[in-house]
Amino acid sequence: MSDPHRKQTHNEANDFMTTQNVITASAGAGSLHPLVRYIVSEYRKDQKRTWYVAARPGYMRCSDGTMARDGSFDGGPEWTLKRDHALEFESHRAAALVRSKCPSAIITEVVSNQSPNMQKYTPGNLNRWTLPQCYFGAEWPEHFSFLGQSRDSDCLERANFDSGLETLKAIAEPADWPHEEACFQVVRESHWAVGWVEWIAIHEDATEHLQAADEAKGKLDNIYPVLDEGRLSEYETEEANTIWRDCYQVKERIKYIRQHSRQFEFRDFADMLNCVRGNYFAGYASEFVSR
């Protein structure tokens, strides 16, 4: 729930947001490049026809071209006579896994330019993972770094991290995803100064996830530094309540209220009494937690 007492300290928010049609959020935006893809086909002599794999085992091709699970993972792939309905695999390995169920089939290399889903995306606002100095741990050369947080992150950094992660979770993994690891993952690492750090790693082949992350990072860098005002307000309220309850005694709360009266707009006497007792912080949470 948003804090009813939260003061909008970012007065320029509306001005920033109205510039979206003027200022491109993805300054230095990413670009799409044609990719080599692979199709699996089989020439059937008895029919004198070439058949193409339209969906890998466990999936079916819907009339709109999307893939849906059918649960039959023990069976073979779905076939089609239409070349334009052939499933184009992102890697030779993924195509070979399907071909292993059809010994007489062959794998053909093709170049696809028809849609963004068939192209590799190069982000303009994200950085590819690089090996840090004095680093001992897992390596992520095929991944881009999105957002991060640490044990000492403030409300803004935590809110943006969770909002960005939520955006990525809403995007489905491609039906022909060829890698064992997921399209994205949260990497947690120990750190000598702040205890631990977390960052979101997105695989270079996860086109839709990269596009969404690149757009979000562009907005943060060039338009407005908050992905979700509601979530930020909620985090600030929770932190203000915790600090007010655990770190202040009654006399200290009264003293703070007197010294910072402009932060408080009590609804009635009961609201003020609950605040003094530490039940909650009734002032502008954003100003209080930033002190």
Summary of the structure (lengths in Angstrom):
residues: 291
radius of gyration: 26.4
end to end distance: 22.5
largest distance: 92.3
contacts: 809
relative contact order: 0.16
helix: 34%
strand: 24%
